[in-house]
């Protein structure tokens, strides 16, 4: 088989030979082919490098989280008063980490002085997921009432930045519990129009850290009835219409230092 640019030689027996020049590729064509091959090579490099870089970024974030949120490290933070003294680091099988801290009555204290609560945060394998499992258990609370749960910047008024995370409805005996999954140990709030940084357990971090937990009456009317106080006014701690239809804070971790 002849190549496209190969010369053809013809001859006749006893006669002269004739050479027919093959088709010559122009220099511009060879130049374009070179750039095409270079482009294909660059594309292959980009397609290979992008997943590697993304994986490196993810692994770096996971590594930082693993180093920060280890049981021994968190226990040291409690001793150094960088976490509240009410926080307990429970025994767990690595890489899981379990934190636990109590809730104290705030708005319900006068009418329900024996109200208690405990929050348990379980960090799973940080190499797999950043989500934490949070369980809130309460007892001796107003019965048959729905409460909203928020991560908050400050445990008590004025509360600062907040994030709604769950509802809890008490039973007829005033007990109740709820379990939910969300990013907890690195929860933060941010107004991207005016970005800020703050310090968490791993060091300087984006946004304002949400390191406390509080519970609010989801209904002002329920609060007024349960607390026998019609002078209570509405708060924004529940979504939907009308605005300010939630009641006062009911429970809080009550600490100045972070609890998570």
Residue pairs with C-beta under 8 A, 6 or more apart in sequence:
2 8
2 22
3 22
4 22
4 23
4 25
5 22
5 23
5 24
5 25
6 22
7 19
7 20
7 21
7 22
8 19
8 20
8 22
9 17
9 18
9 19
9 20
10 17
10 18
10 19
10 20
11 17
11 18
62 126
62 127
64 202
65 126
65 130
65 185
65 186
65 202
66 95
66 126
66 127
67 73
67 202
68 201
68 202
69 97
69 123
69 126
69 185
69 201
70 94
70 97
71 89
71 91
71 92
71 94
71 97
71 98
73 201
74 83
74 87
74 89
74 97
74 99
74 201
75 89
77 83
77 201
78 84
78 85
78 87
78 89
81 257
82 201
82 257
82 258
83 201
83 257
83 258
83 259
83 260
84 101
84 253
84 255
84 256
84 257
84 258
84 259
85 257
86 101
86 102
86 253
86 255
86 259
87 99
87 100
87 101
87 259
87 260
88 99
88 100
88 101
89 97
89 98
89 99
90 98
90 99
90 100
91 98
92 98
92 122
95 124
95 125
95 126
95 127
96 122
96 123
96 124
96 125
97 122
97 123
98 120
98 121
98 122
98 123
99 120
99 121
99 123
99 259
99 260
100 118
100 119
100 120
100 121
101 118
101 119
101 253
101 255
101 259
101 260
102 116
102 117
102 118
102 119
102 253
103 116
103 117
103 118
103 119
103 136
103 138
103 213
103 215
103 251
103 252
103 253
103 254
104 116
104 117
104 251
104 252
104 253
104 254
105 112
105 113
105 115
105 116
105 250
105 251
106 156
106 214
106 248
106 249
106 250
106 251
106 252
106 254
107 216
107 217
107 223
107 227
107 247
107 248
107 249
107 250
108 115
108 141
108 142
108 226
108 227
108 250
108 251
109 115
110 227
111 142
111 226
111 227
111 228
112 140
112 141
112 142
112 174
114 140
115 138
115 139
115 140
115 141
115 174
115 250
115 251
116 138
116 139
116 140
117 136
117 137
117 138
117 139
117 141
117 215
117 251
118 136
118 137
119 134
119 135
119 136
119 137
119 213
119 253
119 259
120 134
120 135
120 137
121 132
121 133
121 134
121 184
121 185
121 260
122 132
122 133
122 134
122 135
123 132
123 185
124 131
124 132
124 133
130 183
130 186
131 181
131 182
131 183
132 181
132 182
132 183
132 184
132 185
133 179
133 180
133 181
134 165
134 166
134 179
134 180
134 181
134 182
134 184
135 177
135 178
135 179
136 149
136 166
136 168
136 177
136 178
136 179
136 213
136 215
137 175
137 176
137 177
138 168
138 170
138 174
138 175
138 176
138 177
138 215
138 251
139 174
139 175
140 174
140 175
141 147
141 170
141 174
141 175
141 176
141 250
141 251
142 170
142 174
142 222
142 226
142 227
142 250
143 170
143 171
143 172
143 173
143 174
144 169
144 170
144 171
144 172
145 169
145 170
145 217
145 219
145 222
145 226
146 167
146 168
146 169
146 218
146 219
146 222
147 167
147 168
147 169
147 170
147 176
147 215
147 216
147 217
147 218
147 250
147 251
148 164
148 166
148 167
148 215
148 216
148 217
148 218
148 237
148 238
148 246
149 164
149 165
149 166
149 167
149 168
149 178
149 213
149 214
149 215
150 162
150 163
150 164
150 165
150 213
150 214
150 215
150 216
150 237
151 162
151 163
151 165
151 184
151 187
151 210
151 211
151 212
151 213
152 159
152 160
152 161
152 162
152 163
152 210
152 212
152 213
152 214
153 159
153 160
153 161
153 162
153 189
153 208
153 209
153 210
153 211
153 212
154 160
154 212
155 212
155 214
155 252
155 253
155 254
155 255
155 256
155 259
156 249
156 252
156 254
157 249
159 214
159 249
160 208
161 189
161 208
161 210
162 189
162 210
162 237
163 187
163 189
163 210
164 237
164 238
164 239
165 180
165 182
166 178
166 180
167 178
167 218
168 176
168 177
168 178
168 215
169 176
170 176
184 260
185 201
185 260
186 200
186 202
186 205
187 209
187 210
187 211
188 198
188 200
188 205
188 206
188 207
188 208
188 209
188 210
189 207
189 208
189 210
190 196
190 206
190 207
190 208
195 206
195 207
196 207
196 208
197 204
197 205
197 206
197 207
198 204
198 205
198 207
198 208
198 209
199 205
199 209
200 209
200 211
200 258
201 258
209 258
211 258
211 259
211 260
212 252
212 253
212 255
212 258
212 259
213 252
213 253
213 259
213 260
214 249
214 251
214 252
214 253
215 249
215 250
215 251
215 252
216 235
216 237
216 238
216 246
216 247
216 248
216 249
216 250
217 223
217 226
217 246
217 247
217 248
217 250
218 237
218 238
218 246
218 247
219 238
219 245
219 246
219 247
220 232
220 233
220 234
220 235
220 244
220 245
220 246
220 247
222 247
223 229
223 232
223 247
223 248
223 250
224 230
224 232
224 247
232 247
232 248
233 244
234 243
234 244
234 245
234 246
234 247
235 244
235 246
235 247
235 248
235 249
236 243
236 244
236 246
237 246
237 247
237 249
238 245
238 246
253 259
